[in-house]
């Protein structure tokens, strides 16, 4: 139960900060912000592990200051990829 609460807090913080950093209006409510942050934690954690060890492992950031920074970076990447996907599906 504690892990779920930690994931929700990390997701909310990372998603909200990534939306504040990324230019433009992303829309969405609190649930989409939490989901964005959790996806960002997975993307950021996996990329951080890849850069640190050279192996591709699915890992996620933890609820800590470095984990939050990695999750924010991953969430910004997720927003960028989502906008690319939406732009290509409209054309």
Backbone bond lengths (Angstrom), bond angles and torsions (degrees), N, CA, C in turn:
res aa  C-N    CA-C-N  psi(-1)  N-CA   C-N-CA  omega(-1)  CA-C   N-CA-C  phi
1 X - - - 1.453 - - 1.536 110.90 -
2 X 1.324 115.82 -39.36 1.467 120.33 179.03 1.522 110.16 -63.58
3 X 1.340 117.33 -38.24 1.467 120.34 179.74 1.520 111.39 -63.86
4 X 1.307 117.14 -38.67 1.469 120.34 179.57 1.530 109.99 -65.17
5 X 1.316 116.78 -42.85 1.461 120.40 178.40 1.524 110.59 -63.85
6 X 1.338 116.94 -41.25 1.469 120.61 178.19 1.528 110.85 -63.09
7 X 1.341 117.91 -40.68 1.461 121.29 177.92 1.522 110.85 -63.95
8 X 1.338 116.72 -41.09 1.469 119.76 179.66 1.532 110.96 -65.37
9 X 1.322 116.77 -41.79 1.469 120.28 178.96 1.519 110.29 -65.84
10 X 1.338 116.88 -46.79 1.466 120.57 178.36 1.522 110.76 -60.52
11 X 1.333 116.84 -43.12 1.458 120.66 179.40 1.510 112.60 -62.78
12 X 1.330 116.59 -43.15 1.461 120.04 179.91 1.524 111.07 -65.43
13 X 1.321 117.47 -46.61 1.469 120.61 -179.81 1.522 111.89 -64.01
14 X 1.325 116.74 -50.05 1.466 120.30 -177.66 1.522 111.41 -65.52
15 X 1.322 117.61 -42.69 1.454 120.77 179.66 1.521 112.65 -64.97
16 X 1.327 116.78 -42.96 1.465 120.33 -179.72 1.526 111.19 -66.56
17 X 1.324 117.14 -42.88 1.464 119.87 179.56 1.525 111.54 -68.75
18 X 1.331 117.47 -36.98 1.469 119.88 177.53 1.520 110.95 -65.91
19 X 1.347 117.12 -39.68 1.459 119.82 177.19 1.522 111.21 -65.20
20 X 1.332 116.80 -33.60 1.469 120.39 178.48 1.526 110.97 -71.49
21 X 1.323 117.44 -33.71 1.463 121.86 -178.11 1.526 111.11 -77.59
22 X 1.330 116.79 -43.50 1.459 121.29 -174.02 1.527 109.72 -73.11
23 X 1.332 117.91 130.52 1.474 119.95 -178.38 1.528 111.93 -70.01
24 X 1.301 114.94 149.43 1.462 120.81 177.77 1.514 111.64 98.17
25 X 1.324 115.09 175.73 1.457 121.38 -179.15 1.518 108.61 -101.97
26 X 1.337 116.42 117.62 1.454 120.26 179.92 1.521 112.10 -90.98
27 X 1.325 117.34 -19.66 1.451 120.61 -179.53 1.523 111.60 68.04
28 X 1.298 116.23 -167.01 1.452 121.16 178.87 1.514 112.16 86.22
29 X 1.301 115.62 158.08 1.450 121.61 -179.40 1.515 111.99 -101.21
30 X 1.307 115.10 -158.63 1.458 120.56 -175.82 1.525 111.60 -69.63
31 X 1.322 117.62 -35.14 1.466 120.27 -179.87 1.524 110.36 -66.42
32 X 1.325 117.67 -44.11 1.462 119.87 178.88 1.525 111.03 -66.83
33 X 1.326 117.42 -31.23 1.462 120.80 177.13 1.523 110.47 -67.42
34 X 1.344 116.90 -42.14 1.464 120.77 178.04 1.519 110.46 -64.53
35 X 1.325 116.86 -44.73 1.468 120.32 179.36 1.520 110.36 -62.50
36 X 1.327 117.09 -42.08 1.457 121.15 177.22 1.529 110.76 -58.98
37 X 1.323 116.86 -44.30 1.457 120.40 179.49 1.511 113.25 -65.32
38 X 1.331 117.42 -38.71 1.468 120.65 178.09 1.518 110.33 -67.43
39 X 1.317 117.50 -42.89 1.470 120.65 175.55 1.524 109.85 -61.85
40 X 1.322 116.46 -41.11 1.459 121.02 177.21 1.513 112.59 -61.63
41 X 1.334 116.85 -38.63 1.464 120.43 177.72 1.523 110.81 -64.23
42 X 1.315 116.94 -37.96 1.475 120.14 178.10 1.524 111.44 -70.09
43 X 1.331 116.97 -45.11 1.467 120.41 178.52 1.518 110.56 -63.48
44 X 1.328 116.58 -48.84 1.458 120.54 -178.86 1.519 112.86 -63.91
45 X 1.330 116.87 -42.63 1.457 120.42 178.71 1.518 112.63 -63.21
46 X 1.334 116.30 -41.12 1.467 120.38 178.80 1.528 110.81 -66.73
47 X 1.333 117.48 -44.52 1.466 120.07 178.72 1.529 111.70 -65.00
48 X 1.333 117.18 -39.05 1.455 120.84 178.62 1.532 110.74 -63.78
49 X 1.328 116.94 -42.42 1.463 120.67 177.54 1.517 110.68 -65.02
50 X 1.330 117.50 -39.68 1.464 121.14 178.55 1.518 110.91 -62.62
51 X 1.318 117.35 -44.90 1.467 120.65 -179.83 1.527 112.15 -69.39
52 X 1.326 116.77 -34.25 1.460 120.40 -175.94 1.518 112.29 -80.02
53 X 1.330 117.92 -40.94 1.463 120.73 -174.37 1.525 113.52 -109.33
54 X 1.317 117.75 -20.79 1.461 120.65 -177.34 1.514 112.66 84.87
55 X 1.328 118.09 4.33 1.460 121.40 177.98 1.516 109.44 -114.44
56 X 1.318 115.06 146.78 1.466 120.39 -179.52 1.518 108.60 -93.45
57 X 1.340 115.65 104.76 1.460 122.08 178.15 1.516 108.32 -128.17
58 X 1.320 115.92 140.13 1.460 120.16 177.03 1.519 108.00 -78.21
59 X 1.318 116.07 106.56 1.456 121.82 177.04 1.524 108.25 -132.20
60 X 1.294 115.48 165.34 1.462 119.88 -179.75 1.515 109.69 -130.15
61 X 1.307 115.12 154.41 1.454 120.95 177.94 1.524 109.41 -71.44
62 X 1.323 115.73 155.38 1.452 121.32 179.52 1.525 110.61 -103.28
63 X 1.305 116.09 170.75 1.459 121.35 178.96 1.527 108.75 -81.01
64 X 1.315 115.03 82.89 1.462 123.80 177.40 1.524 106.35 -151.33
65 X 1.323 116.94 172.25 1.468 119.38 -179.68 1.531 110.77 -63.29
66 X 1.356 120.02 -50.00 1.471 118.11 177.22 1.529 112.34 -63.03
67 X 1.316 117.09 -36.91 1.462 120.46 177.86 1.511 111.90 -64.70
68 X 1.323 116.18 -38.37 1.464 119.98 177.61 1.524 110.90 -65.14
69 X 1.319 117.70 -41.67 1.466 120.78 178.26 1.524 111.58 -62.61
70 X 1.329 116.13 -42.52 1.467 120.50 178.28 1.528 110.14 -65.71
71 X 1.333 117.30 -39.59 1.463 121.04 179.32 1.530 111.28 -66.95
72 X 1.331 117.21 -38.19 1.466 120.29 177.21 1.520 109.95 -63.58
73 X 1.320 117.31 -44.85 1.468 121.05 177.66 1.523 110.66 -60.07
74 X 1.315 116.66 -44.19 1.467 120.22 177.87 1.512 112.35 -64.45
75 X 1.330 117.56 -37.20 1.467 120.75 179.02 1.520 111.34 -68.72
76 X 1.329 117.70 -36.97 1.469 120.57 175.58 1.528 109.52 -63.33
77 X 1.316 117.14 -41.66 1.472 120.85 176.50 1.527 109.88 -62.14
78 X 1.332 117.30 -41.58 1.463 121.13 179.37 1.527 111.35 -63.76
79 X 1.334 117.50 -41.27 1.469 120.32 176.94 1.519 110.13 -62.01
80 X 1.328 117.09 -44.85 1.464 121.21 179.49 1.533 110.71 -59.73
81 X 1.325 117.00 -47.27 1.465 120.28 179.87 1.527 111.33 -64.30
82 X 1.327 117.35 -38.26 1.463 120.93 179.02 1.529 111.38 -64.75
83 X 1.343 117.28 -41.49 1.464 119.31 178.64 1.526 110.98 -67.18
84 X 1.335 117.68 -36.07 1.467 119.98 175.11 1.523 110.92 -63.50
85 X 1.322 116.74 -42.52 1.459 121.51 179.79 1.525 110.73 -63.89
86 X 1.323 117.36 -43.42 1.466 120.29 -179.41 1.522 111.23 -67.33
87 X 1.342 116.36 -38.48 1.454 120.29 179.96 1.533 110.66 -65.56
88 X 1.328 117.52 -40.50 1.467 119.52 -178.53 1.520 111.47 -74.12
89 X 1.333 118.84 -28.73 1.463 119.69 179.54 1.534 111.82 -77.30
90 X 1.317 118.80 -20.93 1.465 122.02 177.05 1.522 111.83 -77.76
91 X 1.314 117.02 -28.73 1.461 120.84 -175.00 1.503 112.88 -78.41
